Amino acid sequence: MKIGGVSIILILGIGNFVLLLFQLSSGLRWIKVPFNVHRKTGIALFVVAVIHATLAILAL
């Protein structure tokens, strides 16, 4: 499965990494965001990670 020649699994993996970096930096207060934003991005991280893992397992 590809979008524009790039694997969907790779795109979701990069998205996971970006969300993880945001969660880490906001949790350690390197950047100041409201708690609601931190919580919603945590939920988004979980959803994207589950989709990424499911597609990666099915690709085997």
Residue frames as a rotation matrix with the C-alpha (Angstrom) as fourth column:
MET 1
0.583 0.813 0.000 0.00
0.813 -0.583 0.000 0.00
0.000 0.000 -1.000 0.00
LYS 2
-0.550 -0.826 -0.120 1.54
0.801 -0.563 0.203 3.24
-0.236 0.016 0.972 -1.16
ILE 3
0.737 0.627 -0.253 0.60
0.523 -0.766 -0.374 6.88
-0.428 0.144 -0.892 -1.44
GLY 4
0.893 -0.382 -0.237 2.60
-0.449 -0.756 -0.476 8.71
0.002 0.532 -0.847 -4.08
GLY 5
0.410 -0.758 -0.507 5.22
-0.140 0.497 -0.857 5.96
0.901 0.422 0.098 -4.09
VAL 6
-0.621 -0.583 0.524 5.73
-0.589 -0.094 -0.802 6.11
0.517 -0.807 -0.286 -0.30
SER 7
-0.551 0.362 -0.752 4.57
0.455 0.886 0.092 3.32
0.699 -0.292 -0.653 1.98
ILE 8
0.376 0.778 0.503 1.60
-0.203 -0.461 0.864 4.12
0.904 -0.427 -0.015 4.24
ILE 9
0.738 -0.153 -0.658 3.37
0.628 0.512 0.586 2.26
0.247 -0.845 0.474 7.04
LEU 10
-0.369 -0.929 0.014 6.37
0.892 -0.359 -0.276 4.58
0.262 -0.089 0.961 6.70
ILE 11
-0.361 0.319 0.876 4.15
-0.013 -0.941 0.338 7.68
0.932 0.110 0.344 6.75
LEU 12
0.729 0.685 0.012 2.37
-0.064 0.050 0.997 6.46
0.682 -0.727 0.081 9.89
GLY 13
0.406 -0.677 -0.614 5.73
0.898 0.420 0.132 5.63
0.168 -0.605 0.778 11.51
ILE 14
-0.638 -0.612 0.467 7.00
0.550 -0.787 -0.278 9.15
0.538 0.080 0.839 10.88
GLY 15
0.053 0.765 0.641 3.72
-0.254 -0.611 0.750 10.50
0.966 -0.203 0.162 12.26
ASN 16
0.781 0.176 -0.599 4.18
0.446 0.514 0.733 8.36
0.437 -0.839 0.323 15.37
PHE 17
-0.147 -0.943 -0.298 7.68
0.965 -0.071 -0.251 9.73
0.216 -0.324 0.921 15.86
VAL 18
-0.603 -0.029 0.797 6.52
0.116 -0.992 0.052 13.34
0.789 0.124 0.602 15.53
LEU 19
0.466 0.848 0.252 3.63
-0.239 -0.154 0.959 12.79
0.852 -0.507 0.131 17.95
LEU 20
0.606 -0.317 -0.730 5.97
0.734 0.577 0.359 11.05
0.307 -0.753 0.582 20.38
LEU 21
-0.533 -0.834 0.142 8.43
0.743 -0.541 -0.393 13.95
0.405 -0.104 0.908 20.28
PHE 22
-0.291 0.517 0.805 5.57
-0.241 -0.854 0.461 16.39
0.926 -0.059 0.373 20.90
GLN 23
0.746 0.602 -0.286 4.29
0.080 0.346 0.935 14.34
0.662 -0.720 0.210 23.84
LEU 24
0.218 -0.760 -0.613 7.76
0.950 0.309 -0.045 14.14
0.224 -0.572 0.789 25.35
SER 25
-0.700 -0.565 0.437 8.50
0.495 -0.825 -0.272 17.83
0.514 0.026 0.857 24.93
SER 26
-0.078 0.728 0.681 5.13
-0.385 -0.652 0.653 18.95
0.920 -0.211 0.331 26.27
GLY 27
0.746 0.336 -0.575 5.24
0.312 0.586 0.748 16.45
0.588 -0.738 0.332 29.16
LEU 28
0.007 -0.842 -0.540 8.68
0.998 0.038 -0.046 17.67
0.060 -0.539 0.840 30.22
ARG 29
0.709 0.443 -0.549 7.49
0.502 -0.864 -0.049 21.27
-0.496 -0.241 -0.834 29.79
TRP 30
-0.520 -0.848 0.107 10.04
0.645 -0.308 0.699 22.14
-0.560 0.432 0.707 27.12
ILE 31
-0.823 0.427 0.374 7.09
0.004 -0.654 0.756 23.63
0.568 0.624 0.537 25.28
LYS 32
-0.829 0.559 -0.002 4.05
-0.089 -0.134 -0.987 24.94
-0.552 -0.818 0.161 27.10
VAL 33
-0.662 0.724 -0.193 0.70
-0.215 0.064 0.975 23.59
0.718 0.687 0.113 25.94
PRO 34
-0.062 0.721 0.690 -2.59
-0.994 -0.109 0.024 23.22
0.092 -0.684 0.724 27.78
PHE 35
-0.612 -0.169 0.772 -3.24
-0.442 0.883 -0.157 19.81
-0.656 -0.437 -0.615 29.32
ASN 36
0.445 0.865 0.232 -6.19
-0.213 0.354 -0.911 19.24
-0.870 0.356 0.341 26.96
VAL 37
0.600 -0.316 -0.735 -3.88
-0.791 -0.097 -0.604 19.51
0.120 0.944 -0.308 23.94
HIS 38
-0.515 -0.839 0.175 -1.40
-0.857 0.501 -0.122 17.12
0.015 -0.213 -0.977 25.55
ARG 39
-0.338 0.478 0.811 -4.19
-0.282 0.770 -0.572 14.63
-0.898 -0.422 -0.126 26.26
LYS 40
0.711 0.678 -0.184 -5.70
-0.346 0.109 -0.932 14.83
-0.612 0.727 0.312 22.76
THR 41
0.298 -0.674 -0.676 -2.34
-0.899 0.041 -0.437 14.33
0.322 0.738 -0.594 21.08
GLY 42
-0.643 -0.462 0.611 -1.73
-0.676 0.717 -0.169 11.36
-0.360 -0.522 -0.774 23.37
ILE 43
0.176 0.799 0.575 -4.98
-0.132 0.598 -0.791 9.82
-0.975 0.063 0.211 22.16
ALA 44
0.797 0.054 -0.602 -4.01
-0.590 -0.142 -0.795 10.58
-0.129 0.988 -0.081 18.56
LEU 45
-0.256 -0.961 -0.106 -0.62
-0.962 0.263 -0.067 8.95
0.092 0.085 -0.992 19.17
PHE 46
-0.467 0.148 0.872 -2.33
-0.353 0.873 -0.337 5.79
-0.811 -0.465 -0.355 20.44
VAL 47
0.605 0.786 0.126 -4.71
-0.149 0.267 -0.952 5.60
-0.782 0.557 0.278 17.47
VAL 48
0.616 -0.442 -0.652 -1.98
-0.775 -0.192 -0.602 6.18
0.141 0.876 -0.461 14.89
ALA 49
-0.461 -0.832 0.310 0.30
-0.875 0.484 -0.001 3.65
-0.149 -0.272 -0.951 16.62
VAL 50
-0.125 0.503 0.855 -2.42
-0.173 0.837 -0.518 0.98
-0.977 -0.213 -0.017 16.57
ILE 51
0.873 0.437 -0.218 -3.11
-0.253 0.024 -0.967 1.58
-0.417 0.899 0.131 12.87
HIS 52
0.254 -0.882 -0.397 0.63
-0.948 -0.146 -0.282 1.57
0.191 0.448 -0.873 12.11
ALA 53
-0.556 -0.484 0.676 1.17
-0.673 0.739 -0.025 -1.70
-0.487 -0.469 -0.737 14.01
THR 54
0.267 0.756 0.598 -1.86
-0.108 0.640 -0.761 -3.39
-0.958 0.138 0.252 12.44
LEU 55
0.890 0.045 -0.454 -0.78
-0.446 -0.120 -0.887 -2.52
-0.095 0.992 -0.087 8.91
ALA 56
-0.069 -0.992 -0.107 2.81
-0.990 0.081 -0.114 -3.57
0.121 0.098 -0.988 9.64
ILE 57
-0.427 -0.024 0.904 1.66
-0.417 0.893 -0.173 -6.97
-0.802 -0.450 -0.392 10.93
LEU 58
0.601 0.736 0.311 -0.64
-0.006 0.394 -0.919 -7.48
-0.799 0.551 0.242 7.94
ALA 59
0.652 -0.419 -0.632 2.20
-0.758 -0.352 -0.549 -6.56
0.008 0.837 -0.547 5.56
LEU 60
-0.387 -0.781 0.489 4.25
-0.729 0.584 0.356 -9.53
-0.564 -0.219 -0.796 6.76
